[in-house]
Amino acid sequence: MTTPSLRRKNNRRSTNSNPNNSQKNQMAPYASSFYSKFRMSPFLISAVLFMSVLILLSVSLNMRSALGSNPNVSGIYSVDAVNQYPHDPSAFTQGLLYAGNDTLFESTGLNGHSSVRRVALATGKVEAIHSMHRSYFGEGLTLFGERLIQVAWLTKTGFIYDRNNLSNIKTFTNPMQDGWGLTTDEKILFGSDGTSTLYQIDPHTLKVVEKHTVKYKGNEVHNLNELEYVNGEVWANVWQTDCIARISGKDGVVLGWIYLPQLRLVATGHENVDVLNGIAWDPKQNRIFVTGKLWPKLYEIKVNAMKKPFSGDIESLCMLPPTHF
């Protein structure tokens, strides 16, 4: 998200030897007016471009409030928890999304405990729930229109629900190798299967239309888990790490890392707490929420450029060897 360059020829000739000089002299005022307008056009173009840049800058600053405002050459970010909310400590969170009106939808895993649920943000109360058959292990979840679309682990079966009552409308065949994460930009679905592949899926046919290998500095990023579309990027939890990869949905390149081990350390005070998993974005208020499997809290976070150079090796912290099941 080029303007043609125009050139004017300089065509001066002597007026003394031309029999048509009187006619040309009569046309001179009109020519002068034309060329004057012509000379003004670059200034008009410049003014329009300048105003466009100002408008885009204003929109960008507004959208970046939750992402911090300082440039970050290293591409590594930390977070501040600006709010915290109750979260069901028995929920093995596998998918999370914000649906407006301080309402979340969440997909939980574990055979015999998997579900899709509607949750009140402020209280953590489960307002509605659909319990899955014990043979299924719930995974990624996204909302497209009025349909909640869910994938499951170690099966090609996916599920579609009515967002209003969580009734199971139908099943579909998951086009990925496995079901881990799902999100959408409201045009296309993005999916992950626990590998380094980021899928683009047609939301109507539920067929893969494109896919990219996610890489950071030329190296594959494996174990992509829960996904969220945030302000033009695809954010991915990386399984078994305290990292969120900020990925370009266009080509799979990692644009930066969010490193948030402090949230897991806070959560570990609760028995049986598991890994960081679950990202939700409120685009209207530009709020970002994160939680984890069996975490008792859900956090609203602000992403900040690190004030000091990152002392660790982000690749060893966030890029683990591939996992095979």
C-alpha positions in Angstrom: 0.0 0.0 0.0 3.8 5.6 -8.6 2.8 8.6 -10.2 3.7 9.1 -13.8 6.3 11.7 -14.5 5.3 14.3 -17.1 7.8 16.2 -19.2 7.3 19.4 -21.3 9.3 20.1 -24.4 10.9 23.5 -24.8 10.0 24.5 -28.3 11.3 28.1 -28.7 11.6 29.5 -32.3 12.3 33.0 -33.8 9.1 35.0 -34.4 10.7 37.2 -37.1 10.9 34.7 -40.0 7.5 33.0 -39.5 4.5 34.2 -41.5 2.1 32.8 -38.9 3.5 34.9 -36.1 0.5 37.1 -35.8 -1.8 34.1 -35.3 0.6 32.6 -32.7 0.8 35.9 -30.9 -3.0 35.9 -30.6 -2.8 32.4 -29.1 -0.1 33.4 -26.6 -2.3 34.2 -23.7 -4.1 30.9 -24.0 -0.8 29.0 -24.2 0.6 30.9 -21.3 -2.5 30.0 -19.2 -2.2 26.3 -20.2 1.5 26.1 -19.4 0.9 27.9 -16.1 -1.6 25.3 -15.1 0.7 22.6 -16.3 3.5 23.9 -14.2 1.2 23.8 -11.1 0.4 20.1 -11.5 3.5 18.9 -9.7 2.7 21.1 -6.7 -0.9 19.7 -6.6 0.4 16.1 -6.8 2.9 16.8 -4.0 0.2 18.3 -1.8 -2.1 15.3 -2.3 0.8 12.9 -1.5 1.7 14.9 1.6 -1.9 14.8 2.9 -2.1 11.0 2.2 1.0 10.4 4.2 -0.4 12.4 7.1 -3.6 10.4 7.1 -1.8 7.1 6.9 0.5 8.1 9.8 -2.4 9.1 11.9 -4.1 5.7 11.3 -0.9 3.9 12.0 -0.3 5.7 15.3 -3.8 4.9 16.5 -3.5 1.2 15.6 -0.1 0.8 17.4 -1.3 1.8 20.9 -1.2 -1.7 22.1 1.9 -2.6 20.2 4.1 0.2 21.7 5.3 3.2 19.8 9.1 2.9 19.8 10.9 1.5 16.8 12.7 -1.8 17.4 15.6 -2.6 15.1 16.1 -6.0 16.7 12.5 -7.1 16.2 12.3 -8.5 19.8 9.6 -7.2 22.1 8.6 -7.6 25.7 5.1 -7.1 27.3 3.4 -5.3 30.2 0.3 -6.8 31.7 -2.1 -3.9 31.8 -5.2 -5.9 33.0 -5.9 -9.4 34.2 -9.1 -11.4 34.2 -10.2 -14.7 35.7 -9.7 -17.8 33.5 -11.0 -21.3 34.1 -8.0 -23.2 35.5 -9.4 -26.4 34.1 -9.5 -25.1 30.5 -6.7 -26.6 28.4 -6.8 -23.6 26.0 -6.1 -24.5 22.4 -8.0 -21.7 20.6 -9.0 -18.2 21.7 -10.7 -15.2 19.9 -12.4 -12.0 20.8 -16.0 -11.6 19.5 -17.0 -8.1 20.6 -19.0 -6.9 23.6 -16.3 -8.2 26.0 -17.0 -11.8 24.9 -14.5 -14.5 24.1 -14.8 -17.8 22.3 -12.5 -20.5 23.4 -11.6 -24.0 22.3 -10.2 -26.5 24.9 -8.4 -29.7 24.5 -7.8 -33.1 26.2 -9.8 -36.2 25.3 -13.0 -36.2 27.4 -12.6 -32.5 28.3 -12.6 -30.8 24.9 -15.1 -28.1 24.3 -16.1 -24.9 22.5 -17.3 -22.2 24.9 -18.5 -18.6 25.1 -16.8 -16.8 28.0 -17.4 -13.4 29.6 -14.2 -11.5 29.6 -14.6 -9.6 32.9 -15.6 -12.6 35.0 -14.3 -15.6 33.2 -17.7 -17.1 33.4 -18.6 -19.8 30.9 -21.8 -18.5 29.5 -22.4 -21.4 27.0 -20.5 -24.6 26.2 -20.5 -27.4 23.6 -18.8 -30.5 24.9 -17.1 -32.6 22.2 -17.1 -36.3 22.0 -14.4 -37.9 24.1 -12.7 -39.2 21.0 -11.8 -35.7 19.9 -9.0 -33.4 21.2 -10.1 -29.8 20.5 -7.6 -27.4 18.9 -7.7 -24.1 16.9 -10.8 -22.0 16.6 -11.8 -19.0 14.5 -14.9 -17.0 13.8 -16.0 -16.3 10.2 -19.2 -14.5 9.9 -21.7 -16.4 12.1 -19.7 -19.6 11.9 -17.2 -20.9 14.4 -14.7 -23.1 12.7 -12.7 -25.6 14.8 -10.0 -28.2 14.0 -8.9 -31.1 16.2 -5.7 -32.9 17.0 -4.6 -36.1 15.2 -7.7 -36.2 13.0 -8.8 -34.8 9.7 -12.2 -34.0 11.1 -13.1 -30.3 11.6 -16.3 -28.8 13.0 -18.5 -25.8 12.2 -20.8 -24.3 14.9 -23.4 -21.6 15.0 -21.9 -18.8 17.1 -25.2 -17.9 18.7 -26.0 -21.3 20.3 -22.9 -23.4 19.7 -24.9 -26.0 17.9 -22.8 -28.2 15.7 -23.9 -27.4 12.1 -21.6 -29.8 10.2 -18.2 -31.4 10.0 -15.6 -30.9 7.3 -12.3 -32.5 6.2 -9.4 -30.5 7.6 -7.1 -29.8 4.5 -3.9 -29.5 6.7 -1.7 -32.4 7.8 -3.1 -31.9 11.4 -5.2 -29.4 13.3 -3.4 -27.0 15.6 -4.3 -23.3 15.0 -6.8 -21.2 13.0 -7.4 -17.5 12.5 -8.8 -15.1 9.9 -8.5 -11.7 8.4 -12.2 -11.9 7.4 -11.1 -12.8 3.9 -9.1 -15.9 4.2 -8.4 -18.5 7.0 -4.9 -19.0 8.2 -4.0 -22.4 9.7 -1.2 -24.3 11.4 -0.5 -28.0 11.9 2.4 -28.0 14.4 5.0 -27.8 11.6 6.6 -24.7 10.1 3.8 -24.4 7.5 1.4 -21.5 7.5 -1.7 -22.4 5.4 -4.2 -20.1 3.7 -7.6 -21.7 3.4 -10.6 -20.6 1.5 -13.4 -20.1 4.2 -16.1 -21.2 1.8 -14.6 -24.3 0.3 -12.3 -25.1 3.2 -9.5 -26.0 0.7 -5.9 -24.8 0.9 -5.3 -22.1 -1.6 -1.7 -21.2 -0.6 0.9 -22.1 2.0 4.3 -20.8 3.1 7.1 -22.1 5.2 7.6 -19.8 8.2 11.3 -18.7 8.5 13.4 -16.4 10.7 16.7 -15.4 9.2 16.3 -18.2 6.6 15.7 -20.9 9.2 12.4 -22.7 9.6 10.3 -22.0 12.7 8.7 -25.3 13.7 5.9 -26.1 16.2 3.5 -23.3 15.2 0.5 -23.6 17.4 -2.4 -21.2 18.2 -2.9 -18.3 15.8 -4.3 -14.8 15.8 -4.6 -12.2 13.1 -3.4 -8.9 14.6 -3.3 -5.7 12.6 -2.0 -7.2 9.3 0.2 -9.9 10.9 -0.4 -13.5 11.9 0.8 -14.1 15.4 1.6 -17.6 16.5 2.3 -19.3 19.8 5.3 -21.6 19.4 4.6 -24.8 21.3 6.7 -25.3 24.4 8.1 -21.8 24.4 7.4 -18.4 25.9 7.4 -16.9 22.4 4.9 -15.4 20.0 6.1 -15.1 16.4 4.9 -12.1 14.4 4.5 -13.5 10.9 3.9 -12.0 7.5 0.8 -13.7 6.1 2.1 -12.9 2.6 5.3 -14.9 2.6 5.7 -16.5 6.0 8.7 -14.4 7.1 9.0 -13.8 10.8 8.8 -10.0 11.3 9.6 -10.1 15.1 9.3 -12.0 18.3 7.3 -11.3 21.5 9.0 -12.8 24.5 6.9 -13.1 27.6 8.3 -15.6 30.2 7.1 -13.4 33.1 3.5 -14.3 32.5 4.2 -18.0 32.7 6.2 -17.5 35.9 3.2 -15.7 37.5 0.9 -18.5 36.4 3.1 -21.3 37.7 1.9 -20.6 41.2 -1.2 -22.6 40.3 -1.1 -26.4 40.3 -0.8 -28.2 37.0 -0.3 -25.0 34.9 0.9 -25.7 31.4 2.4 -23.7 28.5 1.5 -20.3 27.1 -1.2 -20.7 24.5 -4.1 -18.5 23.3 -4.0 -15.1 21.7 -7.0 -12.8 21.1 -7.2 -9.4 19.5 -9.9 -6.7 19.9 -9.5 -4.6 16.7 -11.9 -1.9 17.7 -10.1 -1.0 21.0 -6.8 -2.5 19.9 -6.5 -4.8 22.9 -4.5 -8.0 22.9 -5.2 -10.8 25.3 -3.1 -13.9 26.1 -3.5 -16.9 28.4 -2.2 -20.5 28.6 -3.3 -24.1 29.1 -4.8 -24.5 32.6 -3.9 -20.9 33.5 -6.0 -19.2 36.2 -5.7 -15.8 34.6 -6.1 -14.2 31.2 -4.0 -11.1 30.6 -4.4 -8.0 28.5 -0.9 -7.0 27.4 0.8 -4.0 25.8 3.8 -4.9 23.6 6.9 -2.8 24.0 10.2 -2.5 22.2 12.9 -3.7 24.5 14.6 -0.8 26.2 17.9 -2.7 26.5 19.6 -5.0 24.0 18.2 -8.5 24.3 20.7 -10.5 26.2 19.5 -14.0 25.3 19.6 -16.0 22.1 16.1 -15.6 20.7 16.6 -18.5 18.2 17.5 -21.0 21.0 14.6 -19.8 23.1 11.9 -19.7 20.4 13.0 -22.1 17.6 12.9 -25.6 19.0 13.5 -28.7 16.9 10.4 -30.1 15.2 8.0 -32.3 17.2 6.6 -35.5 15.7 3.5 -37.3 17.0 
